[in-house]
Amino acid sequence: MPRHEIQTINPRVLGRRLQEARKARGLTQQDAAASLAVARTTITALEKGDRKTRPDELIQLASLYGRRVSDLVGPIEPIADFTVQFRAAAARVGPHDVQEELRGVLQEFQDLCQNYLYLEQLNGVSPGTTNPPQYPTVGTSPEEAGQDVASFERNRLGLGDGPILHLRETLELDVGLRVFFIRLPSRIAGIFAYTDELGGCIAVNACHPAERRRWSLAHEYAHFLTSRYQSEISVLGSYRRVPTSERIADRFARCLLMPAPGLRRRFKEISRAGGGNISAADVCRVAHYYFVSVGAMMLRLEELGVLPKGTWELLRDRGFKVREAQENLGLPPHSSDDQLLPLRYKLLAARAYEAEKFTEGRLARFLRTDRVSARMTLQRLSHAVHVLDGGEVAALPLELAGSITK
């Protein structure tokens, strides 16, 4: 730990951060005092800033609270803790050990979102597109609300009725969401949070298949559009009775990823070319084109009346194997972004480093890697591949911190 950081930080600022970290961990002052083998009044004095925290005490408290020392003494000002927002939702997650794992995940999620905001401030750029207003959903059925909101958003973003192949980039650049792909417990598909400081923040389970990640991302996007101030954890198979907000989000995801007008038009053409018939191969091809699972496409087509009800269930009962069918049809797996950090986040970190706003060690911490890997990432981001007239490939260096408007 750089000693100068603890020496220069305002004791009252550090005390407030220690108190917030302790409360987020669900610990009392007496718990913290027992860990340090001191009186409770000592913890009170530390949290009020009446007494300076010694380096050894800070290390012990950071470990107890599940934080890095740099989080407590660094320049990034903490926001309201995510774990408080998610207490009710976390109860659905499962056993105690899974909830403990989730606690760490939520802290990592919050740290990444705060880092993103800090990098924007450091570079003097705005967080992104202004958040669209929440869509009203009262007075309509969940299914109708989800469908209407998806249609409005497609029109607002100019997406037409075709597939959205780069959904993560679209939501980040055109909507202003902060999207991270994090290793979550297997039953958790995604997490959504919103604060006035950070805006909309989404974590998607990086361990899930690409099609599932896209569905989860669209699902969490619906929560941003319809119930922004209600933090949400999507736990697979956790509801006996699905709440209205979840029904809206699921309907929204279906309609956003598989818009009815485009699908009806495509399958009308397919049916006409096939003499009135639609084959499983046709569905596989269109599902691949829209970057959704075959099962999701089948159910959507049943919903639209393009296929008879129960078609997907019948195919599964007959032993239909999706992966085998896709291989036989020559449909390669999609090239899908599964990186923890979005490209814009990495570019902001690289730009700030090149402008000498922080050290290489801090760059590595922002990129969640070691210094060698951070240098390699910086090299990739700052050198574009360029093909010369003679066919020779060369690297074109880019000054990420420099202005391109002069």
Phi, psi and chi 1 to 4 in degrees:
 res  aa     phi    psi   chi1   chi2   chi3   chi4
   1 MET       -  126.2  175.2 -173.0   61.9      -
   2 PRO   -61.7  117.9  -20.6   32.0      -      -
   3 ARG   -63.0  -30.8 -176.3  172.8  -67.2  -88.6
   4 HIS   -65.7  -26.8   68.7   86.4      -      -
   5 GLU   -66.8  -43.1  -69.5 -171.7    1.0      -
   6 ILE   -73.8  -26.0 -171.8  173.2      -      -
   7 GLN   -77.0  -28.9  -69.4  174.0  -20.2      -
   8 THR   -95.3  -20.0   56.8      -      -      -
   9 ILE   -70.9  139.8 -172.5  171.6      -      -
  10 ASN   -61.6  125.7 -174.2  -50.3      -      -
  11 PRO   -56.8  -32.8  -24.8   34.4      -      -
  12 ARG   -72.1  -36.0  -63.9 -165.0 -177.5  -79.9
  13 VAL   -64.5  -47.3  172.5      -      -      -
  14 LEU   -61.9  -41.2  176.9   56.4      -      -
  15 GLY   -61.3  -41.1      -      -      -      -
  16 ARG   -64.3  -40.5 -174.6  179.0   71.4 -108.7
  17 ARG   -66.7  -38.5  -66.7 -179.7 -179.6 -177.6
  18 LEU   -64.0  -41.5  -72.9  170.1      -      -
  19 GLN   -64.6  -43.9 -176.8 -175.9   65.9      -
  20 GLU   -63.7  -40.4  -69.3  172.8  -11.3      -
  21 ALA   -66.5  -39.1      -      -      -      -
  22 ARG   -64.8  -47.0  173.6  179.3   59.3   76.2
  23 LYS   -64.6  -37.7  -70.8 -178.6  176.6  179.6
  24 ALA   -64.2  -29.3      -      -      -      -
  25 ARG   -83.0   -7.7 -161.0   68.1  170.5  172.4
  26 GLY    76.7   28.1      -      -      -      -
  27 LEU  -107.8  152.5  -60.5  173.4      -      -
  28 THR   -92.8  168.5   64.8      -      -      -
  29 GLN   -62.4  -33.8  -73.6 -173.5  -24.3      -
  30 GLN   -65.5  -37.5 -170.6   58.6   51.3      -
  31 ASP   -60.6  -45.5  -65.3  -31.5      -      -
  32 ALA   -65.5  -39.9      -      -      -      -
  33 ALA   -63.4  -40.5      -      -      -      -
  34 ALA   -63.3  -37.4      -      -      -      -
  35 SER   -64.6  -37.8  176.2      -      -      -
  36 LEU   -89.5   -6.2  -96.2   60.4      -      -
  37 ALA    58.2   46.4      -      -      -      -
  38 VAL  -130.9  173.6  -62.3      -      -      -
  39 ALA   -74.7  154.0      -      -      -      -
  40 ARG   -60.6  -32.3 -175.9 -174.1   63.3   78.8
  41 THR   -63.3  -25.4   52.6      -      -      -
  42 THR   -67.9  -42.8  -60.3      -      -      -
  43 ILE   -63.2  -40.9  -60.6  -60.0      -      -
  44 THR   -59.1  -43.7  -58.3      -      -      -
  45 ALA   -65.6  -39.1      -      -      -      -
  46 LEU   -63.8  -43.3  -67.1  177.1      -      -
  47 GLU   -72.9  -26.7  -68.1 -175.5   -5.5      -
  48 LYS   -83.3  -13.7  -73.0 -176.5  175.9 -180.0
  49 GLY    82.4   12.4      -      -      -      -
  50 ASP   -76.6  -18.4  -66.2  -22.2      -      -
  51 ARG  -136.7  137.6  159.4  157.3  126.1   47.7
  52 LYS   -70.5  143.5  -77.4 -168.1  173.3 -176.7
  53 THR   -85.4  127.8  -53.0      -      -      -
  54 ARG   -75.8  153.4  -61.1 -163.7  -51.4  -93.3
  55 PRO   -54.0  -42.6  -28.2   36.1      -      -
  56 ASP   -66.5  -35.7   60.9  -49.7      -      -
  57 GLU   -67.6  -40.7  -67.6  172.9  -27.4      -
  58 LEU   -63.2  -40.8 -174.9   59.0      -      -
  59 ILE   -63.4  -43.4  -69.0  171.2      -      -
  60 GLN   -64.5  -44.5  -77.0 -177.4  -91.5      -
  61 LEU   -67.9  -39.2  -69.8  173.2      -      -
  62 ALA   -60.3  -43.1      -      -      -      -
  63 SER   -64.0  -43.0  176.1      -      -      -
  64 LEU   -63.2  -38.2  178.4   65.2      -      -
  65 TYR   -88.9   -0.9  -59.8  156.1      -      -
  66 GLY    69.6   32.9      -      -      -      -
  67 ARG  -119.7  158.0  -60.6  -70.0  178.9   91.5
  68 ARG   -82.8  147.4  -68.2 -175.9  -65.6  -91.0
  69 VAL   -58.0  -39.4  171.7      -      -      -
  70 SER   -62.5  -27.9   59.4      -      -      -
  71 ASP   -67.5  -32.5  -64.7  -26.2      -      -
  72 LEU   -83.4  -30.2  -63.6  170.9      -      -
  73 VAL  -112.5   -2.8  -59.9      -      -      -
  74 GLY   -72.7  175.9      -      -      -      -
  75 PRO   -78.6  -11.6   29.5  -36.0      -      -
  76 ILE   -80.0  124.3  -58.1  175.4      -      -
  77 GLU   -80.6  122.0 -173.7   65.0   25.1      -
  78 PRO   -63.5  152.5  -17.9   30.9      -      -
  79 ILE  -106.8 -179.3   60.1  168.0      -      -
  80 ALA   -55.5  133.8      -      -      -      -
  81 ASP   -68.3  133.5 -157.5  -77.0      -      -
  82 PHE   -62.7  -37.0  -84.8   12.7      -      -
  83 THR   -61.0  -30.2   53.9      -      -      -
  84 VAL   -66.8  -41.2  176.5      -      -      -
  85 GLN   -64.0  -29.8  -59.6 -178.4   40.6      -
  86 PHE  -100.2    9.4  -73.6  107.1      -      -
  87 ARG   -58.8  -44.9  -81.2  176.3 -177.2  165.5
  88 ALA   -67.0  -45.0      -      -      -      -
  89 ALA   -66.2  -34.9      -      -      -      -
  90 ALA   -65.0  -24.1      -      -      -      -
  91 ALA   -65.1  -21.3      -      -      -      -
  92 ARG   -85.1   -9.2  -57.6 -163.5  -42.1  -89.9
  93 VAL   -66.5  -38.9  171.4      -      -      -
  94 GLY   140.7 -148.7      -      -      -      -
  95 PRO   -58.6  165.2  -19.0   30.0      -      -
  96 HIS   -59.2  -40.5  177.7   72.1      -      -
  97 ASP   -65.3  -34.4   58.6  -25.1      -      -
  98 VAL   -69.1  -38.9  178.9      -      -      -
  99 GLN   -64.9  -36.0  -67.4 -168.7   36.1      -
 100 GLU   -66.1  -40.7  -79.5  -60.3  -56.7      -
 101 GLU   -61.9  -40.5 -178.4 -177.5   -1.2      -
 102 LEU   -64.5  -36.3  178.5   61.8      -      -
 103 ARG   -57.3  -44.9 -171.5 -166.1  -60.3  -89.2
 104 GLY   -65.1  -38.5      -      -      -      -
 105 VAL   -63.7  -43.1  165.5      -      -      -
 106 LEU   -63.5  -36.8  -69.9  174.6      -      -
 107 GLN   -66.4  -41.9 -175.3   57.7   58.7      -
 108 GLU   -63.3  -41.5  172.3   70.3   -1.2      -
 109 PHE   -59.7  -47.1 -178.7   31.0      -      -
 110 GLN   -63.6  -42.9  175.2  171.6  -35.9      -
 111 ASP   -59.0  -43.5  -70.1  -14.3      -      -
 112 LEU   -63.9  -42.1  -71.6  167.8      -      -
 113 CYS   -65.3  -41.3  -65.5      -      -      -
 114 GLN   -65.4  -41.2  -71.2 -177.7  170.4      -
 115 ASN   -60.5  -40.3  -72.6  -10.5      -      -
 116 TYR   -60.1  -48.2 -154.7  154.3      -      -
 117 LEU   -61.8  -41.8  177.4   62.2      -      -
 118 TYR   -62.7  -41.2  176.8   68.4      -      -
 119 LEU   -64.8  -38.2  -71.1  171.8      -      -
 120 GLU   -63.0  -45.4  -71.2  169.8  -20.7      -
 121 GLN   -64.2  -39.3  -66.7  170.0  -18.0      -
 122 LEU   -64.6  -33.9 -149.3   55.3      -      -
 123 ASN   -90.7   -5.1  -78.1  -77.7      -      -
 124 GLY    69.8   34.1      -      -      -      -
 125 VAL  -116.9  156.2  -59.8      -      -      -
 126 SER   -78.2  158.0   62.3      -      -      -
 127 PRO   -61.1  -16.4  -23.9   34.2      -      -
 128 GLY   134.0 -161.7      -      -      -      -
 129 THR   -59.5  140.9  -55.7      -      -      -
 130 THR   -59.9  136.0  -56.3      -      -      -
 131 ASN   -58.2  133.0  -67.6  -26.6      -      -
 132 PRO   -69.3  154.9   26.1  -34.3      -      -
 133 PRO   -67.1  157.7   24.9  -34.1      -      -
 134 GLN   -68.1  142.0  -73.7 -168.1   87.3      -
 135 TYR   -86.0  133.2  -71.6   97.4      -      -
 136 PRO   -71.2  139.1   25.4  -32.5      -      -
 137 THR  -125.6   -2.4   58.6      -      -      -
 138 VAL   -72.4  138.2  177.9      -      -      -
 139 GLY    94.6   -4.2      -      -      -      -
 140 THR  -126.4  159.6   57.2      -      -      -
 141 SER   -69.6  154.2   68.9      -      -      -
 142 PRO   -55.4  -39.5  -25.0   34.0      -      -
 143 GLU   -66.0  -44.0  -71.6   70.2   24.6      -
 144 GLU   -67.7  -39.7 -175.5  178.7   -3.0      -
 145 ALA   -63.5  -46.2      -      -      -      -
 146 GLY   -61.2  -41.5      -      -      -      -
 147 GLN   -66.7  -44.1  177.4  176.1  -54.3      -
 148 ASP   -64.6  -44.2  -71.7  -13.5      -      -
 149 VAL   -64.6  -40.6  173.9      -      -      -
 150 ALA   -62.3  -41.6      -      -      -      -
 151 SER   -65.4  -43.6  177.5      -      -      -
 152 PHE   -62.1  -43.1  -69.3  146.7      -      -
 153 GLU   -67.3  -40.3  -84.9  -60.9  -79.2      -
 154 ARG   -60.4  -42.4  -86.7 -171.2  161.8  -94.5
 155 ASN   -67.6  -42.4  -70.9  -25.3      -      -
 156 ARG   -62.7  -38.1 -173.1  179.7   73.5   85.4
 157 LEU   -89.9   -2.4  -62.8  173.5      -      -
 158 GLY    67.1   40.7      -      -      -      -
 159 LEU   -92.2   -8.7  -62.0  174.0      -      -
 160 GLY    65.8 -148.1      -      -      -      -
 161 ASP  -124.2   24.4   59.4   10.3      -      -
 162 GLY   -98.1 -174.2      -      -      -      -
 163 PRO   -71.6  152.9   25.7  -33.9      -      -
 164 ILE  -106.0   93.3  -48.2  173.1      -      -
 165 LEU   -74.2  -33.1  -62.7 -177.5      -      -
 166 HIS  -113.1   67.9  -57.4  -71.0      -      -
 167 LEU   -65.8  -43.2 -179.5   61.6      -      -
 168 ARG   -60.2  -46.8 -177.6 -179.6 -171.6  178.1
 169 GLU   -64.8  -39.1  -68.3   83.7   -9.3      -
 170 THR   -60.9  -46.3  -62.7      -      -      -
 171 LEU   -70.8  -30.2  -62.9 -171.6      -      -
 172 GLU   -78.7  -47.6 -178.4  162.4   41.2      -
 173 LEU   -83.3  -35.4  -61.0  178.7      -      -
 174 ASP   -96.3  -19.2  -65.8  -19.9      -      -
 175 VAL  -113.2  -32.6 -178.9      -      -      -
 176 GLY    95.1   19.8      -      -      -      -
 177 LEU   -80.3  155.5  -62.9  179.3      -      -
 178 ARG  -104.6  115.7  -52.5 -176.6 -169.9  -80.0
 179 VAL  -120.8  125.1 -179.1      -      -      -
 180 PHE  -125.7  142.6  -60.6   95.0      -      -
 181 PHE  -102.9  106.5  -73.9  177.6      -      -
 182 ILE  -116.6  147.0  -59.4  175.8      -      -
 183 ARG   -72.8  107.9  -62.8  179.3   68.5   87.0
 184 LEU  -108.6  161.7  -56.2  174.1      -      -
 185 PRO   -52.7  144.9  -27.9   35.7      -      -
 186 SER   -55.9  -33.5   58.8      -      -      -
 187 ARG   -80.1  -10.4  -69.5 -175.0   60.3 -140.1
 188 ILE   -93.9  120.4  -62.0  178.1      -      -
 189 ALA   -87.7  -37.3      -      -      -      -
 190 GLY  -166.9  166.1      -      -      -      -
 191 ILE  -135.5  138.7  -56.8  172.7      -      -
 192 PHE  -127.5  137.0  167.2   74.6      -      -
 193 ALA  -143.2  153.7      -      -      -      -
 194 TYR  -143.3  133.7  179.4   88.7      -      -
 195 THR  -135.4  157.4   72.4      -      -      -
 196 ASP   -64.2  -30.6  -69.7  -28.8      -      -
 197 GLU   -74.2  -43.6  -57.6   97.2  -33.6      -
 198 LEU   -93.7  -25.7  -65.9  173.0      -      -
 199 GLY    81.6 -155.1      -      -      -      -
 200 GLY   -81.6  131.7      -      -      -      -
 201 CYS  -129.7  133.1  -55.4      -      -      -
 202 ILE  -131.6  134.9  -66.1  174.7      -      -
 203 ALA  -117.2  130.7      -      -      -      -
 204 VAL  -117.1  144.0  172.7      -      -      -
 205 ASN   -68.5  110.2 -164.1  -29.0      -      -
 206 ALA   -68.0  -16.6      -      -      -      -
 207 CYS   -83.0  -12.8  -57.4      -      -      -
 208 HIS   -82.2  157.3  -74.7  177.8      -      -
 209 PRO   -59.0  158.7  -21.1   31.8      -      -
 210 ALA   -58.0  -43.5      -      -      -      -
 211 GLU   -63.9  -37.9  -67.6   87.1   -7.7      -
 212 ARG   -67.7  -38.0  174.4   71.6 -117.6 -169.8
 213 ARG   -62.4  -41.8  -68.2 -160.8  -58.7  -91.6
 214 ARG   -64.4  -40.8  -78.1  167.5   50.8   81.1
 215 TRP   -63.1  -44.9 -176.4  -82.1      -      -
 216 SER   -62.5  -39.5  -60.5      -      -      -
 217 LEU   -63.9  -44.1 -177.4   49.6      -      -
 218 ALA   -64.9  -39.2      -      -      -      -
 219 HIS   -60.6  -48.5  179.4  102.4      -      -
 220 GLU   -68.0  -32.4  -56.4  -53.3  -26.0      -
 221 TYR   -59.8  -37.5  180.0   31.6      -      -
 222 ALA   -62.6  -38.5      -      -      -      -
 223 HIS   -64.1  -36.8  -74.2  -69.1      -      -
 224 PHE   -62.5  -38.5  168.3   73.1      -      -
 225 LEU   -81.6  -24.5  -66.5  169.6      -      -
 226 THR  -120.4  -24.8   59.6      -      -      -
 227 SER  -145.9   59.7   51.5      -      -      -
 228 ARG   -59.0  -36.7 -172.7  164.9  -58.4  170.5
 229 TYR   -93.2   13.0  -70.8   92.7      -      -
 230 GLN  -110.8  103.1  -62.3  175.1   22.9      -
 231 SER   -62.3  147.2  -59.9      -      -      -
 232 GLU  -143.7  139.5 -160.6  -92.6  -17.3      -
 233 ILE  -119.8  119.6  -58.9  174.5      -      -
 234 SER   -86.6  107.2  -67.8      -      -      -
 235 VAL  -107.4  121.4 -175.9      -      -      -
 236 LEU   -65.8  128.2  -58.7  177.0      -      -
 237 GLY    66.8   31.6      -      -      -      -
 238 SER   -98.9   -9.9   64.2      -      -      -
 239 TYR  -106.2  134.7  -64.9  107.1      -      -
 240 ARG   -81.7  -40.5  -68.6 -175.2  178.8  179.0
 241 ARG  -125.4  113.9 -177.1  177.3  180.0 -178.9
 242 VAL   -68.9  123.1 -178.8      -      -      -
 243 PRO   -67.1  161.6   11.1  -13.8      -      -
 244 THR   -58.1  -42.4  -62.0      -      -      -
 245 SER   -61.5  -35.0   60.8      -      -      -
 246 GLU   -74.2  -36.4  -70.0  -62.7  -66.7      -
 247 ARG   -65.7  -39.5  -69.3  167.6   61.5 -169.3
 248 ILE   -62.7  -45.5  -68.8  174.3      -      -
 249 ALA   -64.4  -40.3      -      -      -      -
 250 ASP   -67.1  -42.3  -82.8  -23.6      -      -
 251 ARG   -64.3  -41.0  177.3   70.3  169.2 -178.5
 252 PHE   -59.3  -46.3  172.2   88.1      -      -
 253 ALA   -59.9  -44.4      -      -      -      -
 254 ARG   -60.1  -47.0  -75.6 -161.0  -61.3  -84.6
 255 CYS   -74.2  -31.5  -64.0      -      -      -
 256 LEU   -70.6  -46.1 -177.2   76.2      -      -
 257 LEU   -79.6  -27.3  -62.0  177.3      -      -
 258 MET  -134.2   73.5  -62.1  172.0  -76.5      -
 259 PRO   -64.4  136.0   24.1  -34.0      -      -
 260 ALA   -58.8  -46.4      -      -      -      -
 261 PRO   -57.8  -45.4  -24.3   35.5      -      -
 262 GLY   -65.4  -42.2      -      -      -      -
 263 LEU   -66.5  -44.1  -72.4 -178.1      -      -
 264 ARG   -60.8  -42.3  -74.7 -161.5  173.1   99.5
 265 ARG   -65.0  -43.5 -174.8  178.5   66.9 -106.6
 266 ARG   -64.5  -45.4  -71.1 -174.8 -172.1  -75.6
 267 PHE   -76.6  -21.2  -81.4   96.4      -      -
 268 LYS   -66.0  -41.8 -175.7  175.8 -178.9  179.7
 269 GLU   -67.8  -40.8  -65.4  169.1   -3.2      -
 270 ILE   -63.6  -43.7  -70.5  171.1      -      -
 271 SER   -64.0  -41.2  176.8      -      -      -
 272 ARG   -65.2  -41.2 -177.2  166.2   54.8 -115.3
 273 ALA   -69.5  -27.1      -      -      -      -
 274 GLY   -98.0   18.3      -      -      -      -
 275 GLY    67.7   33.4      -      -      -      -
 276 GLY    91.9    1.6      -      -      -      -
 277 ASN  -109.2  148.9  -63.1  -44.6      -      -
 278 ILE  -125.2  126.5  -64.6  173.2      -      -
 279 SER  -100.6  165.1   67.2      -      -      -
 280 ALA   -60.7  -34.5      -      -      -      -
 281 ALA   -63.4  -38.8      -      -      -      -
 282 ASP   -60.5  -44.3  -65.5  -34.1      -      -
 283 VAL   -65.5  -41.3  177.8      -      -      -
 284 CYS   -59.7  -42.7  -73.7      -      -      -
 285 ARG   -65.2  -44.2  -68.7 -168.9 -173.8   96.8
 286 VAL   -69.8  -37.2  176.3      -      -      -
 287 ALA   -61.0  -40.8      -      -      -      -
 288 HIS   -65.3  -39.8 -173.6  -92.0      -      -
 289 TYR   -63.6  -39.6  179.3   61.6      -      -
 290 TYR   -87.2   -2.7  -82.8   81.8      -      -
 291 PHE    59.3   49.3 -158.2  165.0      -      -
 292 VAL  -131.1  165.7  -62.9      -      -      -
 293 SER   -70.4  154.6   69.6      -      -      -
 294 VAL   -63.1  -40.1  172.7      -      -      -
 295 GLY   -60.1  -44.8      -      -      -      -
 296 ALA   -62.9  -40.3      -      -      -      -
 297 MET   -66.4  -42.8  178.8   59.4   72.2      -
 298 MET   -59.0  -47.1  -73.1  -85.0 -171.1      -
 299 LEU   -65.8  -35.1  -66.4  174.1      -      -
 300 ARG   -67.0  -40.0  178.3   66.5  166.5  145.6
 301 LEU   -68.9  -34.3  -66.1  175.5      -      -
 302 GLU   -64.3  -42.8  -69.7 -180.0   27.0      -
 303 GLU   -60.9  -36.8 -179.3 -178.8   68.3      -
 304 LEU   -84.2   -4.1  -63.8  175.3      -      -
 305 GLY    80.7    8.7      -      -      -      -
 306 VAL   -74.2  -35.8  175.4      -      -      -
 307 LEU  -117.9  150.5  -66.6  177.9      -      -
 308 PRO   -63.5  147.2  -19.0   30.6      -      -
 309 LYS   -57.5  138.4  -68.0  -73.6 -174.0 -177.6
 310 GLY    87.4    4.4      -      -      -      -
 311 THR   -61.8  -46.1  -59.9      -      -      -
 312 TRP   -64.9  -42.6  175.2 -127.2      -      -
 313 GLU   -63.8  -39.4 -175.2  177.3   -4.7      -
 314 LEU   -64.4  -43.8  179.5   62.8      -      -
 315 LEU   -61.9  -41.2  -77.5  174.2      -      -
 316 ARG   -66.1  -40.0  -74.3 -169.7  -58.9  175.3
 317 ASP   -62.9  -29.1  -70.2  -15.8      -      -
 318 ARG   -84.3    1.3  -69.9  177.4  177.4  176.1
 319 GLY    86.9   25.1      -      -      -      -
 320 PHE   -64.3  125.8  179.5   71.9      -      -
 321 LYS  -109.9  113.3  -66.2 -179.3  172.9   55.5
 322 VAL   -62.8  -51.3  171.9      -      -      -
 323 ARG   -61.5  -41.0  -67.7  -58.9  178.4 -163.8
 324 GLU   -63.6  -41.4 -175.7  178.0  -51.5      -
 325 ALA   -64.3  -42.4      -      -      -      -
 326 GLN   -63.8  -40.2  -69.6  170.8  -30.8      -
 327 GLU   -65.0  -42.9  -70.3  175.0    3.9      -
 328 ASN   -64.2  -30.1  -69.8  -22.4      -      -
 329 LEU   -87.5   -2.8  -68.5  167.6      -      -
 330 GLY    71.6   32.6      -      -      -      -
 331 LEU   -96.3  104.0  -59.3  174.6      -      -
 332 PRO   -73.6  155.3   29.8  -34.6      -      -
 333 PRO   -60.2  143.9  -20.7   31.5      -      -
 334 HIS   -67.1  144.3  -80.2  -76.4      -      -
 335 SER   -77.2  107.1  175.2      -      -      -
 336 SER  -119.3  139.0  174.7      -      -      -
 337 ASP   -72.8  117.5  176.3   13.6      -      -
 338 ASP  -122.2   20.1   60.7   -4.6      -      -
 339 GLN   -75.2  144.2  -62.1  -63.8  -54.2      -
 340 LEU   -56.9  -48.0  165.5   66.6      -      -
 341 LEU  -102.1  137.8  -55.1  172.7      -      -
 342 PRO   -69.9  156.4   22.9  -30.4      -      -
 343 LEU   -59.8  -41.4  177.2   59.2      -      -
 344 ARG   -61.2  -40.5 -178.8  171.8  179.0  -93.4
 345 TYR   -59.0  -47.4  174.9  105.7      -      -
 346 LYS   -65.7  -38.1  -70.4 -173.3  -80.5 -169.2
 347 LEU   -65.2  -39.3  -74.4  168.8      -      -
 348 LEU   -64.7  -40.3  -73.5  170.9      -      -
 349 ALA   -64.9  -43.6      -      -      -      -
 350 ALA   -65.1  -40.1      -      -      -      -
 351 ARG   -65.2  -42.7  179.2 -178.6  174.8 -173.1
 352 ALA   -65.3  -38.0      -      -      -      -
 353 TYR   -66.7  -44.5  171.9   72.9      -      -
 354 GLU   -65.0  -26.5  -71.4 -161.8  -17.6      -
 355 ALA   -86.1    7.4      -      -      -      -
 356 GLU    61.3   38.7  -60.2 -177.9  -11.7      -
 357 LYS   -82.9  -21.4  -62.0  -67.3 -179.0   66.6
 358 PHE  -157.5  174.2   48.4   66.3      -      -
 359 THR   -83.0  169.5   64.2      -      -      -
 360 GLU   -63.6  -36.7 -175.7 -179.6   79.1      -
 361 GLY   -61.8  -41.0      -      -      -      -
 362 ARG   -70.7  -34.7 -166.2  155.3 -173.8   81.5
 363 LEU   -58.2  -45.1  172.0   67.0      -      -
 364 ALA   -60.7  -39.4      -      -      -      -
 365 ARG   -67.3  -39.3  -70.5 -162.7  -67.7  -84.9
 366 PHE   -63.0  -38.0  -83.4  121.5      -      -
 367 LEU   -86.2   -0.1  -63.2  179.1      -      -
 368 ARG    58.1   49.2  -67.7  -61.1 -166.8  -92.0
 369 THR  -152.7 -173.5 -172.3      -      -      -
 370 ASP   -92.3  174.4   55.1   70.7      -      -
 371 ARG   -66.8  -37.6  -67.5 -169.0  179.3 -164.2
 372 VAL   -63.3  -47.2  173.4      -      -      -
 373 SER   -65.9  -34.8  -62.2      -      -      -
 374 ALA   -63.5  -40.9      -      -      -      -
 375 ARG   -64.2  -39.2  -74.7 -164.2  -67.9  -91.5
 376 MET   -64.8  -41.6  -67.0  174.1   62.4      -
 377 THR   -62.6  -43.7  -61.5      -      -      -
 378 LEU   -60.8  -40.0 -174.5   64.4      -      -
 379 GLN   -62.6  -43.8  179.7   74.5    8.3      -
 380 ARG   -65.5  -40.0  -73.1 -165.2  -61.4  -89.6
 381 LEU   -73.1  -28.8  -67.6  173.1      -      -
 382 SER  -100.5    1.8   59.5      -      -      -
 383 HIS  -131.4  108.4  -73.0   75.7      -      -
 384 ALA   -85.4  142.7      -      -      -      -
 385 VAL   -78.3  130.6  174.1      -      -      -
 386 HIS  -131.4  130.5 -179.4   63.2      -      -
 387 VAL   -94.7  119.5 -179.2      -      -      -
 388 LEU   -76.2  169.1  -55.9  177.2      -      -
 389 ASP   -57.6  -35.7  -68.7  -20.3      -      -
 390 GLY   -82.6    3.9      -      -      -      -
 391 GLY    92.8   -3.6      -      -      -      -
 392 GLU   -75.6  139.7 -176.3 -179.9  -10.6      -
 393 VAL   -95.9  131.7  176.0      -      -      -
 394 ALA  -135.8  159.5      -      -      -      -
 395 ALA   -95.5  129.7      -      -      -      -
 396 LEU  -103.4  109.4  178.0   65.0      -      -
 397 PRO   -68.7  139.9   24.3  -32.3      -      -
 398 LEU  -119.5  135.1  -58.4  173.7      -      -
 399 GLU   -89.1   97.2  -75.5 -169.6   36.0      -
 400 LEU   -64.5  -31.3  -63.5  176.7      -      -
 401 ALA   -85.6  -11.8      -      -      -      -
 402 GLY   -82.1  156.6      -      -      -      -
 403 SER   -78.9  144.2  172.2      -      -      -
 404 ILE  -115.0   14.4   59.4  172.3      -      -
 405 THR  -107.1    0.7   58.7      -      -      -
 406 LYS  -107.1      -  -64.6  179.9 -179.2  178.9
